[in-house]
Amino acid sequence: MHILAILLGVLTAIGVFIWRARAGANAARQIADTVEDAGAFVRRRRWQGRAAPRPVDQIDDPMLAATAILVLAIRCERDVTSEDRARVTEEICRTFGIPADQAHDLLGEAEFTVRDITDEPTCAARLARVLGAHCTLEERAQVTQMVKAVTEADGLSELRKRMLRRYAEAAGLPEPQLR
């Protein structure tokens, strides 16, 4: 009887040892997979940066850049509403002298282009470089007035003021008078 108890104890100990060894091997495999996934994530992000640049980095049209800045100015505080779209469309038509349907299409493209932007001031400064390459100093200054016109209902918050300052600095304009 004692021999059976000892034999059962030894078999149990062997079973537990095998079970723990498999669990350890599984954990080691999972850690190795996680490390490999992290390396693959870094490689994938690098590749995505080269293969699919952000849409805002592809803007080379000054009207689209100016419209995107208007959208960013509104998005600093909240989502763009239909009233905002109407104000932006009206301002685009008035400033650029284009028909309303073309302004509406331009606004839609601008909204699509900046949809994933989370740092509006930095993006506005990047877009100012596009305007700097294609527009005169007066035209670049006019964008500041356009932003003030479309945001006058909400006023210029500190974030919008910071965005306009970053834009003015990148566009080579004197610091705007913001109240």
Residue pairs with C-beta under 8 A, 6 or more apart in sequence:
54 116
55 112
55 113
55 114
56 68
56 113
56 114
56 117
56 123
56 126
56 127
57 126
58 113
59 65
59 68
59 113
59 127
59 130
60 130
60 134
61 130
62 130
62 131
62 134
62 135
62 139
63 92
63 96
63 98
63 106
64 106
64 109
64 110
64 113
65 127
65 128
65 130
65 131
66 95
66 127
66 131
66 143
66 146
67 88
67 92
67 106
67 107
67 109
67 110
68 110
68 113
68 114
68 123
68 127
69 124
69 127
69 128
69 143
69 146
69 147
69 167
70 88
70 91
70 92
70 110
70 143
70 146
70 147
70 150
71 80
71 88
71 107
71 110
71 111
71 114
72 114
72 117
72 120
72 123
72 124
72 127
72 163
73 120
73 124
73 147
73 150
73 151
73 160
73 163
73 164
74 80
74 84
74 88
74 150
74 151
74 154
75 114
75 117
75 120
76 120
76 157
76 159
76 160
76 163
77 154
77 157
77 159
77 160
78 154
80 111
83 153
84 150
85 104
85 107
87 149
87 150
87 153
88 107
88 150
89 100
89 103
89 104
89 107
91 146
91 149
91 150
92 98
92 103
92 106
92 107
93 99
93 100
93 103
95 142
95 146
96 103
98 106
114 123
117 123
120 159
120 163
121 159
121 162
121 163
121 165
121 166
121 167
122 166
124 163
124 164
124 166
124 167
124 170
125 166
125 167
125 169
125 170
126 170
127 167
128 140
128 166
128 167
128 168
128 170
128 171
129 170
131 139
131 140
131 143
131 171
132 140
132 170
132 171
132 172
137 172
137 173
140 171
140 172
140 173
141 171
141 173
143 167
143 171
144 164
144 167
144 168
144 173
144 176
147 160
147 164
147 167
148 156
151 160
156 164
156 178
156 179
161 178
164 176
164 178
165 175
165 176
165 178
167 173
168 174
168 175
168 176
169 175
